[in-house]
C-alpha cells in the first residue's frame, strides 16, 4: 500500500492537530505516495534502528519519538540526528513519528499504561480545550435537510457518544442582489425576504476543511452566510495523562511491587509512601510533571510518570505519591499498541517490532 493509506489511518486515531506545539509528529522522511510493504515499529528512531530496518527489508519506520524535533540547517552527519536521517534517505526508508498526538487520545499511550496496570473506568486526566469549533450557517428552508446531512457527512455533529447533533432556529433572511451577482433566489436590485433556518453544529477543528467543503457543495446560495467560533469546551477523549481505579485497593508497598512487575521496571524513584492504600491511579507516559496538580485534584493516590527532578518531588506535599519509573520504561508499550492498531486495520501488511534496545539510560544494580 501507499504511505498515505497507513498515515491517514493512524491520524484518524491520533490527529496531528492534537500534538503539542513543540512536537514534530507526522511523516518526516518519505513521499506520501510511495509504496510500502513492510514496517518496523520502534519507540525511538536511531541509526541502529535504521540498520535493523535495512536488514529486515522494511521500507518505513514508525516511531513514537520523532528523530527531528527542530529544523535542520545542514545534513553533514555531525550528530546522530543528521546521520540517522541521511541513512534513511539513502536507503529509501520512510520515517514517521506519532508522538504527543498519540499521548493525547483516549486509547493511546496512557491508556496502554493503564491497561498494563489493570485500571478500570479509565479517562483522560487533563482534557484539552479549544479543539472544538461551532459553525452556524443560514440556509433556505428548501435546502435545510440537504445541507445538514452534508455537514454530518463532512464530520460535524459529533458530541461525545452521539452523532448527527445540530440545533436549528427558524427565521428569515434579507438580501438584495447587485448587478454582478448570480442569485439563486431573487432579482437584481430588489430586496428579497427568504424563510431560512440557522443550522448550528460542533466539529473537531482538524476536520474544518472537509466540513466547509461539504457545506459549500450542498448550499444553494452564491454567497453563503456562516460564522465559526472556537469553543472553550474540553473534549473528554482528548488530553494529557490518564486516570483510573484499581479493581481492589492495595497497600502502597504491594502496589509498588505490582507496578515494577507490570511495567517490567528495574527501579522506581518515589516520594514517601502515605499511610493509606493505593486505589486511584494517575499515569502519564514520558515527562508528566506538569500534570501533578491535575492528579491531586482527581483524587489519585499515586501519580506514575517520569523525568522528575530532585526539587519537584517535594511538590507531592504528603498528599500523593509520585513514582518516577523512567521515560523509556513508561512508554515502552507504545510499540505494542502501534502493532495492535496496525494489524487490526491491515491484517495482510507485514509489521515488526524492533529488537534494538534504544533506551539511552542504563542502570547499574
Buried (B, 14 or more C-beta within 10 A) or exposed (E): EEBBBBBEBBBEBBBBBBBEEEBBBBBBBBEEEBEBEBBBBBBBBBBBBBBBBBEBEBBBBBBBBBBBEEEEEEEEEEEEBBBBBBBBBEEEBBBBBBBBBBBBBBBBBBBBBBBBBBBEEBBBBBBBBEBBBBBBBBBBEEBBEEBBBBBBBBBBBBBEEEEBBBEEEEEEBEBEBEEEEEBBBBEEEEEBEBEBBBBBBBBBBBBBEBBBEBBBEBBEBEEBBBEBEEBEBBBEBBBBBBBBBBEEBBEBEEBBEBBBEBBEBEEBEBBEBBEEBBBBBBBBBBBBBEBBEBBBEBEBBBBBBBEBEEEBBEBBEEEBBBBBBBBBBBBBBBBBBBBEBBEEBBEEBBBBEBEBEBEEEEEEE
